[in-house]
Amino acid sequence: MAKSSTAGAIVSALRAVTKDWAKQRKAEERHASAVRNRRERLTRFRRVTIKDVAWEVMEPAYMAASAKGTLPAAARQVMYQARNPIQERTGKQRVFHSDAAS
């Protein structure tokens, strides 16, 4: 009887430890994009968000788009100035699909 309770304890401990990993692997089997998120989900760290970086680069982006504050700048012009720094800092690229517009 001691052997079966020990084996049961080992199995339940192993399942508890690998629960998050198993959930992620099953998600990867269903969705290919989940593979890209594996490291992010299973690693504990505070990632840099798009919002955080946007707040940091917004003023310099506006100044660049408005010729150092001497000209009016449209939101689109500011966005184009801020896009590269945001993508570099976050490591995320915004993907635009040509078939999404149709």
C-alpha positions in Angstrom: 0.0 0.0 0.0 2.9 2.3 0.7 4.2 1.9 -2.8 1.0 2.9 -4.5 0.5 6.0 -2.3 4.1 7.0 -3.0 3.6 6.6 -6.7 0.4 8.6 -6.6 2.2 11.4 -4.7 4.9 11.5 -7.4 2.4 11.6 -10.2 0.4 14.3 -8.6 3.5 16.4 -7.8 4.8 16.0 -11.4 1.4 17.1 -12.8 1.3 20.1 -10.5 4.8 21.2 -11.6 4.3 20.7 -15.3 0.7 22.1 -15.4 1.6 25.5 -17.0 4.0 23.9 -19.5 1.4 21.3 -20.6 -1.3 24.0 -21.0 1.1 26.1 -23.2 2.0 23.1 -25.3 -1.6 22.2 -25.9 -2.2 25.8 -26.9 0.7 25.6 -29.3 -0.8 22.6 -31.0 -4.0 24.5 -31.6 -2.5 27.8 -32.6 0.9 28.4 -34.3 1.1 31.9 -32.9 1.3 30.5 -29.3 4.8 29.2 -30.1 6.0 32.8 -30.2 4.5 33.6 -26.8 5.9 30.6 -25.0 9.0 32.3 -23.5 6.9 35.3 -22.6 4.3 33.3 -20.7 6.6 30.9 -18.9 9.3 33.4 -18.0 8.7 35.8 -15.1 9.8 39.3 -16.0 8.2 42.6 -16.6 8.2 43.2 -20.3 8.3 46.7 -21.8 4.8 47.5 -23.1 3.9 49.6 -26.1 2.2 52.1 -23.9 5.2 52.6 -21.7 7.5 53.3 -24.6 4.9 55.4 -26.3 4.8 57.8 -23.3 8.6 58.0 -23.4 9.0 58.7 -27.1 5.9 60.9 -27.7 7.5 64.3 -27.0 10.6 63.7 -29.1 8.4 62.3 -31.9 6.2 65.4 -31.8 9.2 67.7 -31.9 10.6 65.8 -34.9 7.3 65.9 -36.7 6.7 69.6 -36.0 10.2 70.9 -36.8 11.0 71.5 -33.1 7.6 72.9 -32.4 7.5 75.5 -35.1 4.9 73.8 -37.4 1.7 72.0 -36.6 1.9 68.2 -36.7 -0.9 65.7 -37.4 -1.3 62.6 -35.3 -0.2 60.5 -38.3 3.1 62.4 -38.6 3.8 61.9 -34.9 3.0 58.2 -35.2 5.4 57.7 -38.1 8.2 59.4 -36.0 7.4 57.2 -32.9 6.9 53.9 -34.7 10.5 52.8 -35.1 11.6 53.6 -31.5 8.5 51.8 -30.2 9.1 48.7 -32.3 12.8 48.6 -31.4 12.2 48.9 -27.7 9.3 46.4 -27.5 10.6 44.0 -30.1 7.1 43.9 -31.7 6.3 44.7 -35.2 2.8 45.7 -36.2 1.7 43.5 -39.1 -0.6 44.9 -41.8 -2.2 42.4 -44.1 -3.1 43.6 -47.6 -6.1 41.3 -47.7 -7.5 42.7 -44.4 -8.5 45.9 -46.2 -10.5 44.0 -48.8 
